[in-house]
Structure formats: C-alpha cells, structure tokens
Amino acid sequence: MRLSLAMVVLTILLISACQEQAAEGAKGIASTQFLGGSAGIVPEFLPGNPPPEVYDGGSFPFDIVVRLTNKGEFPVPASRVKVMISGILANEFGVSSGALVSGPTEDVLARQQDAEGNILEPSPSFAEFVGLNHRSPIVGSVQRFPLQASVCYNYGTVASTTLCSRENILNPDANGICTINEDKTIENSGAPVQISSVRESARAADKVGFTFKIMHAGQGEIYAPGSGCDKVDRRNENRVAVRVSSGIPGLSCSGLEGGADGTTTLFGGEKTITCTQQIPSSADFEFPVTIEAAYDYEDRITTEIAVKRSETRVGQAP
C-alpha cells in the first residue's frame, strides 16, 4: 500500500513538473500589430513646478518643469523636442528670453509591444526652466499671469494593411483565397495622425488600386517635418510626408507630391490618396502594404501663476 501511494505521489509530481515546463515554454502572440491610439508626446506641468503662487521683489525663486510622456509608438530623440514657455516676459522674471526655450536631456521613448503582447511603458522625460524670480514690485496685492508651454516634436505613424491579388483580377473565381473589391482592415501605430478607410479595387488585367485616408486624430497642430513647427511660413501648416511601400515593383500614387514617396497637405484634417499597384504574376496571393507618415507636431498646455506682493512691503506705498 505504501509503495502504491509513493508511486501515485511521484506520478502527480511528474505531471505537475511537466505542466509547469509546458506553461513556461508556451508563449502568447500579440493580438494586434500595434497598441494604437491617437496620442503622441503628452506634456504636463510637474506639480508644484511652477507653484501656483510666488512673491515679488526677487524673494521667491522657482522653476518650471514640463513632464513629457510618450503615449504613442514613435520614439523621439531629445534633440527633436523643443519646449517653449510663453505668457510672461523673461526679464520681468529675471531670466533671458533664451532661458524660456528648453528641451529634455533624455530621449522621449515610446510605448512598445513585443511579439507576445507584453506592453512596455516608457519613463517620462523632463524639460526644465530654472531660476525664475519676479524681481520688480507689482502694483496692488496680486497679479496673475497666464503660463503656456508649447511642445514641438518630430513624430511618425506606421500603418499596415493587406491587399489581394487574383489569377484573374477582373473576373476572379468565386472560391479564391481573398477578395479584391472590398474595404480592407488597417492597423495604426499610436500617433496623432492616423491612416484609415482603405479600399481595394480591380483596375486592369494586371493592376489593382487602393485608396486610403490620412486623418488628423490628435488635439494639436501638424507642421511639415523638419520645420520646427514654424508658423511664419504658412506653407508648413498641415503638411505630412508619406511613404507607401508594398515590396512589389510598379507602385504609384496620386495625391502625393513625389509619387509613392512624397508630401501632401491635409484640408479639414484629412486627405485621400489613390494608388495603383502593377501585379507581376498571375496567381492568387495576398501582399502587405505599409504606409508611413512623418510630420512635426505641436501640443500646448496652460496654467496660471499668481505673483503676490511681498510681506516685507506691507504698509509701503505701491
């Protein structure tokens, strides 16, 4: 009886060990290509920086710190992020105008998803403005100033869809592996510019066509890539660089200045692009198409700072 019980226990232990090894060896698969979303770099004032109130007379130095969290999927080097403070005069707060322009010292890393679906959240980066101090006396007991941080950064979107080719493009067999004339599913990386509304259609015996829409899905403003969000030249506004690739020769697009790799302007926050793909062989197959968009993007945050009359001046003439 003891031997039989020992064998049962040993069998249970072996089964448990095998199950644990199988569980360790089993790996999941990400359910989507991208995490998605319409956010890029999200700025926030670090609590207490700036403080809600300070004093005049040069007696209350303070800092402004802008926290930058990348909630999209495009990593941005520190050199391509600029933060500018406005709403106050630099010399009134004891600094030069150049001191109100800064950037992070570290790259603004993106969210990531590995092949097994695990999500890696990035640590935020920070832009600091130090040593501000309202040196001159104010008029009255308190003055309020608006404080705005404008964040300009270079960003990008990657979108992926799958198109269909048939042995007979114009009159395909009903039992084929895929359908040409239909709307296609597209997945986007998390970014404020998104690609949507992909539709494929037959164009000729050796050609298929497809259209897609570039859409502004964020809350900020779009500028031409590399422009630094320059507002002086209005031609920079709503400009997006787009590259369409299929890995198959004979791809051309209209609506882009430069064919399948060019620039375009969004009107009313969107633009439709039409492409044609030459099909090199007579066979049933699917093929992926990648659409990439590059642009500069600007977001703003605002707060208010109150400058109070210093206690040492109470009873003095204003």
Stockholm file with secondary structure:
# STOCKHOLM 1.0

chainA/1-318         MRLSLAMVVLTILLISACQEQAAEGAKGIASTQFLGGSAGIVPEFLPGNPPPEVYDGGSFPFDIVVRLTNKGEFPVPASRVKVMISGILANEFGVSSGALVSGPTEDVLARQQDAEGNILEPSPSFAEFVGLNHRSPIVGSVQRFPLQASVCYNYGTVASTTLCSRENILNPDANGICTINEDKTIENSGAPVQISSVRESARAADKVGFTFKIMHAGQGEIYAPGSGCDKVDRRNENRVAVRVSSGIPGLSCSGLEGGADGTTTLFGGEKTITCTQQIPSSADFEFPVTIEAAYDYEDRITTEIAVKRSETRVGQAP
#=GR chainA/1-318 SS CHHHHHHHHHHHHHHHHHHHHHHHHCCCCCSSSCCCCSCCEEEEEBTTBSCSEEESTTCCCEEEEEEEEECSSCCBCGGGEEEEEESSCTGGGTSCGGGGEECCSSCBCCCEECTTCCEECCCCEEEEEEEECCCSCCSSSEEEEEEEEEEEEEEEEEEEEEEEECSSSSSCCTTCSCCSSEEECEEECSSSEEEEEEEEEEEETTEEEEEEEEEECSSSEEECTTSCSCSSSGGGBTEEEEEEECSSSCEEEESSBTTTEEEEECBTTEEEEEEEEECCSSSCEEEEEEEEEEEEEEEEEEEEEEEECCGGGTTSCC
#=GC SS_cons         CHHHHHHHHHHHHHHHHHHHHHHHHCCCCCSSSCCCCSCCEEEEEBTTBSCSEEESTTCCCEEEEEEEEECSSCCBCGGGEEEEEESSCTGGGTSCGGGGEECCSSCBCCCEECTTCCEECCCCEEEEEEEECCCSCCSSSEEEEEEEEEEEEEEEEEEEEEEEECSSSSSCCTTCSCCSSEEECEEECSSSEEEEEEEEEEEETTEEEEEEEEEECSSSEEECTTSCSCSSSGGGBTEEEEEEECSSSCEEEESSBTTTEEEEECBTTEEEEEEEEECCSSSCEEEEEEEEEEEEEEEEEEEEEEEECCGGGTTSCC
//
